[in-house]
Amino acid sequence: MRHNLQVILAAALLSGISAIAQSSVPEISFDSTADPLKFPTNIHLGEVAGVATNSRGDIFVYTRTGHPTISIGTARPLAHGGSRLFQFDKTGKFVREIGQDSYGFLVAQQVRIDSQDNIWVVDQMSSMVIKFDPNGQVQLLLGRKSESERLPAPPQAATGGPAGRGGRGGALPGAGQQSDVFQRPTDVAWDAAGNIYVADGYGNSRIAKFDKNGKFVKSWGSRGSENGQFNIAHGIAVDAQGNVYVADSGNKRIQVFDGDGKFKTQILNVGAPAAICITPGPRQYIYSSNSNPPENIDADGEIYKMELSGKVVGKFGKAGKLPKEFGTVNAISCRSESELMVGEIGNWRVQKLTLHSN
Amino acid sequence: MNRWWAPCLIIPVLLFGGSAFAQATKAKAQNVPEIPYESVPNFLKFPPGLYLGEAMGVATNSKGHIFVYTRSANTRLFEFDQNGKYVREIGEGNYGFEFAHSVRVDSEDNIWAVDEGTNMVLKFNPAGRIVMVLGHRPDAVVGVIAQSPAPNVPAEKYILGRPTDVAWDAQGNIFVSDGYINHRVVKYDKNGRFLKQIGSEKPGSEPNQFNTPHGIAVDAQGNVYVSDRANHRMQVFDNNLGPKAIYDNIGDSWTVCISPGPHQYLFTSNSNPNGNPPGSWDISGEIYKMELDGTILGRFGHASKEFGGFQVVHMMDCRNPNEIIVAEIESWRVQKLILKPQAAKVSASVK
């Protein structure tokens, strides 16, 4: 994340033009409930990597609750634990924990709910995408956790990726692999046919497509700034027509592809998109966060609302620690156009936002 | 939780730092009146199965409840009532608890924990819920690199490097001593926005520089008192972090507290160093009671492993200046001391 954001910062310094363009963007007024979730006394949110809602309005939070434990006294460093998945009802009442002690829960990255209310978790360190059914049972797995960790982590230059980990094959590839071996994946989305798209991510620079049964179809992309290349594909969303929107954060753009990975267009001037969602319904909108890096809350942080064409409707919020301010937003849930849930890395919280039509 | 690499990183730091700190410092102040005291027997009462590890932080709230931040198998924060009866655990298993360093309670009874394992300062409301965090825990996937003891260059406004302590002025501005990796004091406003710092990522021994700023307290006028431990002194700043005074006759200032009320007193501990090298008990281990202007009023305590003695005092609470609560690293213990200052020999107080 930090390396990612340093790249973003550098890019921000280079693009004074977009800053000028943004100054004319209308401000969307909004209110926030900064503590919408009620917890048992012994459960605390850590960094909120993912937040999502299902069709009943239940809220799911995937949070980093500790660093993974590395077993001592073993021949190889083996990683356990570090993140938890919680479910709340629409009033914010705690319902349950899902996936306790899961083999794949190390460093939370994202949670998404599909149209059948299945719960999908993306874990950055186990490099797995885990599908739970609405009852919380594991239904489908993409990727495989490394059997052991390489510690200390190989330096960035040696891996081709930002501070990555050794996978089964050793050094990280900079470009995509035609398989479901992920390298620090970031997000997951689906089209109407149930095809699965995984943003992969920090270590790889590609989008991987699977059919609804998890069979690998293809992947596209490599590290770079050309069309169809990525510099940290940090989020992904699919519209009703099956177009794929990728938050290409290091390149400060959203790239749009068709379902086969053919580049269609790009959306600029919305900062460095780190979290993205698309509203349902006949008229769809995109929300995208220009998230601030954890080391600076004095710039950026705003969230943009766009048409699917990329036309910016407005923006709201800024970086900070108060309610209505944002600390490194990593997830936006926008099942409703006017009521958003945002998950913050920096402020260890979920905010429920009510947007007002100006 | 990173049990595998924690020993690899933290132990070398302690050994390295330990060798630098292993020498006790004899305070220049001599002929200081001894303040008699008694330690309250059986002060904190633990339920079966609950133990203190190294007692790093101790603080009281307005009701006299006692908060102890301790390194046990996991770092934990416990609350006891004013009689020492166990009340509850706070922040169990949260993302900010890894290696306890300090706990303080502000004027609204919010509980602040400073953790040098996660580089975080956590604000709990009186109900025990986290309402604000300062700093950023290194991401697990880069933690092994980011946690190295190399200096954080340059010091970032919102990233802390093994912070040590926290204090507030009457306006709610937040002062963080930071710490073992950085060597600075950072002032944030009450909403956590960076305002200013003094010192830097580099240690130094000149005025306005620090070498392990290890404790911090603010008086009612907003002046800031910093335990500049490895420089064997306390530095005093005004509210805007401008220099005011240096007190260098009190040995190694490990930790500092200031009592409330119209007449405030300043306490600092010349704690005996970890490792207990030969002779260290003879010249360190005592706590000084001072006026805010640095006038030493008296001293109490001595290095010892026995009840009533001190074994590396890491933190003090002085909400009542005649009832000092001390947390000790190497005796895994919290003691409540009843001072009898009127019985102190009133021979010349020492400036």
Interface residues (C-beta under 8 A of the other chain):
Chain A: M1 R2 H3 D35 F39 T41 N42 H44 L45 G46 E47 T63 R64 T65 G66 H67 P68 T69 I70 S71 I72 P77 G81 G82 L106 V107 Q124 M125 L151 P152 A153 P155 P162 A163 G164 R165 R184 P294 E295 N296 I297 D298 G320 K321 L322 G346 N347 W348
Chain B: M1 N2 R3 W4 W5 P7 R88 E89 G91 E92 G93 N94 Y95 G96 E98 G128 R129 I130 M132 V133 H136 R137 P138 D139 A140 V141 V142 G143 V144 I145 A146 E156 K157 Y158 I159 N191 G192 R193 F194
